[in-house]
Structures are given as C-alpha cells and as structure tokens.
Amino acid sequence: MKITVLNTGGTFNKRYNPIKGQLEVPTDNIALDKIVKSCHNVQFDIKNIVSKDSLDFTQEDRETILKEIQNSTSENIIIIHGTDTVDLTSKFIEDKIQGKKIVFTGAMVPMSIDEVEATMNFSQAIGFLNAPIENGIYLSMHGVVVEHSKLVKDRSVGQFLVKN
Ligand SMILES: NC(=O)C[C@H](N)C(=O)O
C-alpha cells in the first residue's frame, strides 16, 4: 500500500530547544521517520508542508494543505496536524475534496518525549487506510478512527472523545 503523509507540525513533532528552554516545532521529519522505519509493508511519501503549532495557522496554511491534497495523485493521505485546530482544517477541506481517504492525526505529547501516543495515533491511521473504507475525511486519535467531526478534543481530560 502507498500512503502520502503531509506533515504540518503540531505537538506530534515538537522537540525541546535547550537554548531557548522551550518546546518547538522543527522543520524536519525526525519524529515521523522514526515511526515509518518500522513499517515494512507500506510505501510512504512524506512531505513537510507546514511547520507550526496549529494555533499559529493562517488561512494561507490551510490553503497550502488543500492544494497539496488536490495536487496529490495518492488516494490515501495521512495528515499530521496540531490538535488545537485540526477541527478547523478538516472542516475547511471537507467540501473541497472528493475521491480520497484522508486521515488526520497528531498527538498531545511530543514523539520526542513519549513515543507511545504519537506512534499509536499514526499506526491506527495506517491500519484504518488498509481496511475497505469509504472515501472521506477521518480523525485518528486515542484508540479511535472516525469521521472527523465525530471526534472532539476534550480539554478537561486532555484527550479526544467521540461526540454523543
Ligand atoms: N497537541 C497539539 O498539537 C497542540 C498544539 N498547540 C497544536 O495544536 O499544534
């Protein structure tokens, strides 16, 4: 199976900068490369298109993501995105894309600090794309992959939960 991965930053990718004394979104794919190295039956095409905390996203950043999806020849796309505004980006592209399976994912804890959550969220997106699912826009977080608008970030528990 072939999967295009569009990396747009967020906590998933963050690393500690000891000089500045803070976590930053790097412009590389080190976090992702670490995960995909252990997936031998999937061919990944990874593109780093935006490197930001999603709270800093502009309309232009969302247009960049949309254009990448529209120009991609791949049917299967995973988008690494910050969790704070993944709902806004998925809603923005929702009516503009057809004929593709797109799974957004991210993490609450950086891969550089604890690999478990980021690896699980990303891996379940791969497993989901490998199943006979319908085209659409989905979100993969915390043990669940569903249609994107059905999974919401509950800030009181620091986790994504399925909407009732
Ligand atoms: N967990 C995260 O990704 C939160 C981060 N502020 C972001 O939206 O990029």
The ligand as an SDF file (V2000), in Angstrom:
LIG
                    3D

  9  8  0  0  0  0  0  0  0  0999 V2000
   -1.3130   18.8110   20.8930 N   0  0  0  0  0  0  0  0  0  0  0  0
   -1.1590   19.7760   19.9860 C   0  0  0  0  0  0  0  0  0  0  0  0
   -0.8350   19.5190   18.8550 O   0  0  0  0  0  0  0  0  0  0  0  0
   -1.4750   21.1860   20.4520 C   0  0  0  0  0  0  0  0  0  0  0  0
   -0.7280   22.2630   19.7380 C   0  0  0  0  0  0  0  0  0  0  0  0
   -0.9840   23.5320   20.3760 N   0  0  0  0  0  0  0  0  0  0  0  0
   -1.1520   22.3880   18.2870 C   0  0  0  0  0  0  0  0  0  0  0  0
   -2.3260   22.4880   18.0100 O   0  0  0  0  0  0  0  0  0  0  0  0
   -0.3130   22.4250   17.4060 O   0  0  0  0  0  0  0  0  0  0  0  0
  1  2  1  0
  2  3  2  0
  2  4  1  0
  4  5  1  0
  5  6  1  0
  5  7  1  0
  7  8  2  0
  7  9  1  0
M  END
$$$$
